[in-house]
Amino acid sequence: MGAGRAASISLDGVRDKNLMQLKKLNSVLFPVRYNEKYYADVLASGEFTKLAYYSDICVGSIACRLEKKEGGAVRVYIMTLGVLAPYRGLGIGTKLLEHVLDLSSKQSNIGEIYLHVQTNNEDAINFYKKFGFEITETIQNYYTNITPPDCYVVTKYIGQSELKK
């Protein structure tokens, strides 16, 4: 590509008709297989789950689950965020995460966004830290069948919800 020709990055919602694209991406991106509950949560999350397209090629996704807490508060759990290796470093993961951060900040009942990251995944940890996430917990033996089995809980608190309490 020439220096002046930036390919377009676009996001699209996940629906029954394109769910297979997410399944294919996940099989390439992640060392674990996701069950039907994961995909039911994906479809239930609405705008909080997106596929990313680079010049009309599906290259990444973010999938979230909304978790209700007592008192009407909601937290967003990022189940997966991934971009195919040849397309990393182009701002696609940033665009996916910024979409969820922006959506979350506009909803007064959302107080936090969190996810699990394998303890040796320094690229992911550094990526989330750029957006204000911090390691809030370490869970031993969280993963089965992958090494290391430990994970960090990485959390970003959203201040707006504090005003509503």
Residue, then its C-alpha position, 0 to 999 in steps of 0.5 A: m500500500g502506498a503511504g497516502r492510502a490508508a485502508s478503512i477499518s469498519l465495525d459491524g455487529v454480530r448476528d446469527k447470519n455472521l456468527m460463523q465469522l466470529k467462530k472462525l476468528n476465535s479458532v485461529l486467535f485463541p488457544v481455547r474453544y468456546n462453548e455455546k453459552y459464550y456465543a449466546d452471551v455474544l448475541a445477547s450483548g448487542e452493541f458490545t460485541k463487534l467484528a472488525y473489517y480491514s478493507d472489507i476483510c474480517v480480521g478481528s473482534i471484541a466480544c463482551r458480556l454484560e453482568k448485572k450487579e446488585g443495585g442495578a449496576v452493570r459491569v462489562y466483561i471482555m470475553t475476547l478481543g483479538v486481531l489476526a496477526p498480519y493486521r496487528g499494529l494497524g489500530i484495529g484492536t484500539k478501535l474495537l476497545e475504544h468502541v466498548l469504552d465509549l459505549s460504556s462511558k455513555q451508560s451511567n449504570i456501568g461502573e467497570i470493565y474487566l477481563h482475564v489475561q494470561t500472566n505471560n501475555e505482556d503485549a495484551i497487558n501493555f495494550y490494556k494499560k495504555f487505556g487505563f486498565e490496571i491489574t487488580e487480581t491474580i488467579q492461580n490455575y485459571y486456565t486448563n490445558i494452557t501454560p502458564p495456567d495463571c491469569y491476571v484480572v485487568t480492570k478499568y473503573i469508569g467514574q461516571s457511575e459513581l455519581k449515580k449511587 
